[in-house]
Amino acid sequence: MGSNQCKKAENSKNQNTSSPPKDHNSSTAREQNWTENQFDDLTEVCFKRWVITNSCELKKHVLTQCQEAKNLEKKLQELLTRIPSLEKNKNDLMELKNTARELCETHTSINSQTDQAEEGISETEDQFNEIK
C-alpha cells in the first residue's frame, strides 16, 4: 500500500469516525433508526480504517528498522574489514616490543663488558705503575 493510500485512509478516518449520518429527526429518533447490523457495519468500517492506518504506521516502522539494520550491517562489515589490519598492527607491535627488549639486554651486556674492560685497564695501569 502506497503512502498516498495511507494518507487517504487517515483523512477519511478523520472526516468520519463513528458518528451516524445526519438525519432531520431528533437524536433519540436517530438512535432508534440505527439497527444492530448498521452499528456492526459501522464498527467494521472503523476497524478497517484502523487496520489501514496502523498498517501504514507498521510499514513505516518496518522500513525504518530495515534501514537501521542495513546501516548496522554496513558498520559491521567495515569493522570486520579492519580486523586483519589491526591484527597485523598488533603483531608488528609485539615484534617491536621483543626487539626493544633484546636491545635493552644487549645494552646491559655491553655496559657490563665495558665495566669489566675498564676494571682490567685500571688493573693493568696499576701494575704498569708498580713496575715503573
C-alpha positions in Angstrom: 0.0 0.0 0.0 1.4 3.4 -1.0 1.8 6.4 1.3 -0.9 8.2 -0.6 -3.4 5.4 0.2 -2.3 5.6 3.8 -2.9 9.4 3.9 -6.3 8.9 2.2 -7.3 6.3 4.7 -6.2 8.6 7.6 -8.1 11.6 6.1 -11.3 9.6 5.6 -10.9 8.3 9.2 -10.6 11.9 10.5 -13.6 13.0 8.5 -16.0 10.3 9.5 -15.1 8.3 12.6 -18.1 6.7 14.2 -21.0 9.2 14.0 -24.0 8.1 12.1 -25.2 10.1 9.1 -27.2 13.3 9.9 -30.9 12.9 10.0 -33.5 15.6 10.3 -35.1 13.6 13.2 -34.1 14.2 16.8 -31.1 12.4 18.3 -33.3 9.7 20.0 -35.1 9.1 16.8 -31.8 8.7 15.0 -30.6 6.2 17.6 -33.8 4.2 17.1 -33.2 4.2 13.3 -29.8 2.6 13.7 -30.2 -1.2 13.9 -27.6 -3.5 15.4 -26.4 -4.5 11.9 -25.8 -0.9 11.0 -23.7 -0.5 14.2 -21.8 -3.7 13.2 -21.2 -2.3 9.7 -20.0 1.0 11.2 -17.7 -0.8 13.6 -16.3 -2.9 10.7 -15.7 0.2 8.7 -13.9 1.9 11.6 -11.9 -1.3 12.2 -10.9 -1.4 8.6 -9.8 2.2 8.7 -7.9 1.4 11.9 -6.1 -1.5 10.2 -5.2 0.6 7.2 -3.9 3.4 9.4 -1.9 1.1 11.6 -0.6 -1.0 8.7 0.8 2.3 7.2 2.5 3.1 10.5 3.7 -0.5 10.8 5.1 -0.3 7.2 7.0 2.9 8.1 8.3 1.3 11.3 9.5 -1.8 9.3 11.2 0.4 6.7 12.9 2.3 9.4 14.1 -0.9 11.1 15.2 -2.2 7.8 17.3 0.9 7.1 18.8 0.7 10.6 19.7 -3.0 10.0 21.3 -2.1 6.7 23.4 0.7 8.4 24.4 -1.7 11.2 25.3 -4.4 8.6 27.5 -1.8 6.8 29.2 -0.8 10.0 29.8 -4.5 10.9 31.4 -5.1 7.5 33.7 -2.1 8.0 34.7 -3.4 11.4 35.3 -6.9 10.1 37.4 -5.5 7.2 39.6 -3.7 9.7 40.3 -6.8 11.9 43.2 -8.2 9.7 44.9 -4.8 9.6 44.5 -4.5 13.4 45.9 -8.0 13.9 48.9 -7.2 11.7 49.5 -3.9 13.7 49.3 -5.9 16.9 51.9 -8.5 15.7 54.1 -5.6 14.5 53.9 -4.0 17.9 54.7 -7.3 19.6 57.8 -7.7 17.3 58.9 -4.2 18.2 58.5 -4.9 21.9 60.6 -8.0 21.6 63.3 -6.1 19.6 63.3 -3.3 22.2 63.7 -6.0 25.0 66.6 -7.5 23.0 68.2 -4.1 22.6 67.9 -3.4 26.3 69.5 -6.7 27.1 72.3 -6.0 24.6 72.8 -2.6 26.1 73.1 -4.1 29.6 75.5 -6.7 28.4 77.7 -4.0 26.6 77.7 -1.9 29.8 78.8 -4.9 31.8 81.6 -5.7 29.3 82.6 -2.0 29.3 82.8 -2.1 33.1 84.9 -5.3 33.1 87.2 -3.8 30.4 87.6 -0.6 32.5 88.5 -2.7 35.6 91.0 -4.6 33.5 92.5 -1.4 32.2 92.7 0.0 35.7 94.4 -3.1 37.0 96.8 -3.1 34.1 97.6 0.6 34.7 98.2 -0.1 38.4 100.5 -3.0 37.5 102.3 -0.8 35.0 102.7 1.9 37.6 104.2 -0.6 40.1 106.7 -1.7 37.5 107.9 1.8 36.9 
